[in-house]
Amino acid sequence: VQLQASGGGLVQAGESLRLSCTASGRTFSSNFMGWFRQAPGKEREFVASISWSGSTAYEDSVKGRFTISRDNAKNTVYLQMNSLKPEDTAVYYCTADASYWGKGTLVTVSS
């Protein structure tokens, strides 16, 4: 499975971004799709996940601001990020079943 993430960029605090992650290489049948992030000097941390059936989970600091979704027909998972804060600045990685990882996309939020 290859995962290609996109959608990162530089925004100001309070603005929004939508990340996309498209899977290729085999049937997009992973039960768990998720997003993790790693800020400079910090360990990689969980952000959000979604199951095949659509059940979601979020890290506490992003609840109410981020929304994860998936389009199984397009083999794509999304992360809609609203009300971004400077502390959201990180490289965001998508994962399938925590076994396959994309290369990451950089999100920078200026204050």
ZARO-669093 format. One record per atom (N, C-alpha, C): x, y, z. Coordinates in steps of 0.05 Angstrom, whole numbers, padded with zeros to 5 digits, always signed. Atoms other than C-alpha are relative to their C-alpha. Example, Ala and Ser with C-alpha at 12.3 -4.5 7.8 and 13.67 -1.06 7.14 Angstrom:
2
+00018-00024+00000
+00246-00090+00156
+00018+00024+00000
-00016-00024-00001
+00273-00021+00143
-00015+00022+00014
***
This chain:
111
+00017-00024+00000
+00000+00000+00000
+00018+00025+00000
-00014-00026+00000
+00026+00069-00018
-00020+00021+00007
+00017-00022-00009
-00003+00130+00015
+00013+00026-00007
-00010-00026+00009
+00004+00199-00014
-00017+00022+00013
+00014-00022-00014
-00015+00258+00031
+00005+00026-00015
-00003-00026+00012
-00027+00328+00006
-00018+00019+00014
+00018-00020-00011
-00060+00393+00025
+00013+00018+00022
-00013-00017-00020
-00010+00422+00075
+00007+00027-00011
-00007-00026+00009
+00012+00493+00073
+00004+00019+00024
-00003-00020-00020
+00022+00558+00110
-00026+00016+00002
+00024-00015-00005
-00039+00591+00141
+00003+00016+00025
+00001-00015-00025
-00055+00641+00195
-00019-00013+00020
+00017+00011-00021
-00086+00623+00261
-00030+00007-00006
+00028-00003+00005
-00161+00614+00254
-00009-00009-00027
+00007+00009+00027
-00159+00592+00182
-00003-00030-00001
+00005+00028+00004
-00173+00524+00153
+00017-00012-00021
-00013+00016+00020
-00139+00470+00113
-00013-00027-00002
+00010+00027+00003
-00161+00403+00085
+00022-00017-00011
-00020+00020+00008
-00112+00346+00081
-00013-00023-00014
+00010+00024+00013
-00122+00288+00034
+00022-00021+00000
-00019+00022+00001
-00089+00220+00033
-00013-00021-00018
+00010+00020+00019
-00099+00173-00026
+00017-00025+00001
-00014+00026-00001
-00081+00100-00022
+00000-00013-00028
-00002+00014+00025
-00057+00059-00080
+00015-00026+00005
-00016+00024-00003
-00027-00009-00091
-00016-00025+00006
+00018+00023-00005
-00083-00053-00067
-00027+00011+00007
+00027-00009-00007
-00156-00051-00050
+00000+00016+00026
+00001-00018-00023
-00171+00005-00001
-00019-00012+00020
+00017+00014-00018
-00198-00042+00051
+00010+00001+00029
-00010-00003-00027
-00159-00021+00111
-00022+00008+00019
+00021-00007-00020
-00204-00020+00172
+00005+00027+00012
-00007-00024-00015
-00167+00036+00206
+00017+00019-00018
-00015-00021+00014
-00145+00100+00171
+00003+00022+00020
-00004-00021-00020
-00115+00155+00212
+00020+00021-00008
-00019-00022+00003
-00075+00218+00217
+00016+00003+00026
-00018-00006-00023
-00016+00229+00263
+00016+00026-00008
-00016-00023+00006
+00028+00290+00269
+00025+00001+00017
-00025-00003-00015
+00098+00307+00291
+00010+00028-00002
-00011-00027-00001
+00119+00376+00313
+00030-00001+00005
-00029-00001-00003
+00192+00397+00314
+00008-00006+00029
-00010+00006-00026
+00227+00366+00373
-00019-00017+00017
+00019+00016-00016
+00167+00324+00394
-00004-00027-00013
+00006+00026+00010
+00144+00253+00385
-00025+00001-00017
+00024+00002+00016
+00093+00233+00334
-00024-00006+00018
+00024+00003-00017
+00023+00237+00363
-00024-00005-00017
+00026+00006+00014
-00046+00212+00344
-00016+00025-00002
+00017-00022+00005
-00093+00262+00314
-00029-00009-00003
+00027+00009+00006
-00154+00226+00287
+00001-00027-00015
+00002+00025+00014
-00177+00159+00261
-00029-00005-00009
+00026+00008+00009
-00235+00129+00223
+00000-00028-00009
+00002+00028+00008
-00257+00058+00213
-00014-00003-00027
+00013+00005+00026
-00284+00026+00150
-00029+00008+00001
+00029-00006-00002
-00355+00036+00176
-00005+00029+00006
+00004-00029-00005
-00342+00109+00193
+00002+00009+00029
-00003-00007-00028
-00331+00107+00268
+00026+00017+00002
-00023-00019-00002
-00284+00164+00287
+00010+00003+00029
-00012-00006-00026
-00238+00182+00344
+00019+00024-00004
-00016-00024+00002
-00200+00246+00358
+00017+00004+00026
-00016-00009-00022
-00144+00271+00402
-00015+00024+00012
+00016-00019-00014
-00173+00317+00454
+00003+00029-00010
-00005-00028+00007
-00140+00381+00430
-00012+00008-00027
+00011-00007+00026
-00171+00376+00361
-00030-00005-00002
+00028+00005+00000
-00241+00355+00380
-00016+00026-00004
+00016-00023+00006
-00292+00403+00352
+00012+00018-00021
-00013-00016+00020
-00241+00433+00304
+00007-00016-00025
-00008+00018+00023
-00218+00374+00260
-00022-00020-00005
+00019+00021+00008
-00262+00326+00222
+00014-00019-00019
-00011+00020+00017
-00237+00261+00192
-00023-00013-00016
+00020+00014+00016
-00275+00228+00135
+00015-00017-00021
-00012+00017+00021
-00263+00176+00081
-00019-00005-00022
+00016+00007+00023
-00287+00161+00012
+00012-00026-00011
-00012+00026+00007
-00276+00087+00001
+00000-00004-00030
+00000+00002+00029
-00294+00093-00073
+00024+00013-00013
-00023-00015+00010
-00237+00142-00082
+00026-00008+00014
-00024+00008-00015
-00189+00107-00035
+00013+00023+00014
-00011-00024-00011
-00181+00172+00001
-00012+00006+00028
+00009-00010-00026
-00184+00197+00072
+00007+00029+00002
-00003-00029-00002
-00191+00270+00090
+00003+00008+00029
+00000-00012-00027
-00176+00313+00150
-00006+00030-00004
+00008-00028+00001
-00214+00379+00152
+00009+00013+00026
-00011-00014-00023
-00178+00426+00199
-00010+00029+00001
+00010-00027-00003
-00214+00488+00222
+00011+00013+00025
-00009-00015-00024
-00196+00542+00272
+00028-00008+00008
-00027+00009-00005
-00123+00525+00265
+00015+00018+00020
-00015-00015-00020
-00076+00545+00321
+00030-00005-00006
-00029+00004+00005
+00000+00554+00320
+00010-00026+00011
-00008+00025-00011
+00006+00492+00363
-00008-00024-00017
+00006+00021+00020
-00023+00452+00305
+00022-00003-00021
-00022+00001+00019
+00041+00465+00266
+00015-00027+00004
-00013+00026-00001
+00071+00397+00249
+00000-00012-00028
+00003+00017+00024
+00083+00347+00194
-00022-00020+00006
+00023+00018-00004
+00019+00307+00186
+00004-00024-00018
-00003+00025+00013
+00023+00234+00167
-00026-00015+00000
+00023+00018+00000
-00033+00189+00144
+00010-00029+00002
-00008+00028-00004
-00032+00115+00161
-00024-00018-00006
+00020+00020+00004
-00070+00053+00142
+00007-00023+00019
-00004+00022-00020
-00077+00003+00199
+00025+00003+00016
-00025-00006-00015
-00017+00036+00232
+00023-00017-00011
-00021+00017+00012
+00024-00009+00186
+00013+00014-00025
-00009-00014+00024
+00031+00035+00124
-00002+00030+00005
-00001-00029-00006
+00051+00108+00127
+00007+00016-00025
-00007-00019+00021
+00052+00166+00078
+00025+00015+00009
-00024-00015-00006
+00111+00213+00074
-00005+00025+00016
+00006-00023-00017
+00076+00269+00109
-00003+00026-00016
+00004-00026+00012
+00053+00339+00092
+00002+00021+00022
-00006-00020-00021
+00075+00401+00129
-00023+00021+00002
+00019-00021-00006
+00024+00446+00162
+00013+00020+00019
-00011-00022-00016
+00048+00513+00188
-00021+00021+00006
+00020-00020-00008
+00002+00559+00227
+00014+00023+00014
-00012-00024-00011
+00026+00629+00240
-00019+00015+00019
+00017-00014-00019
+00001+00671+00298
-00005+00029-00009
***
